[in-house]
Amino acid sequence: MSAIFCVLDAVYSIGAHYDNHVVPVVKRVATDLEVYSPSVEMSGP
């Protein structure tokens, strides 16, 4: 399942503002697939 989110991230992040475009797309697809935690918190800076 995570491969789907990796591909979406890669495709939609080309020339896009990440927080405004990529994150909402990934969250929307995750919701459609009933995945409630599509990402994890960064463990470091």
Secondary structure, DSSP 8 states (H G I E B T S, - for coil): -HHHHHHHHHHHTTTS-IIIIIHHHHHHHHHHTT-S--S---S--
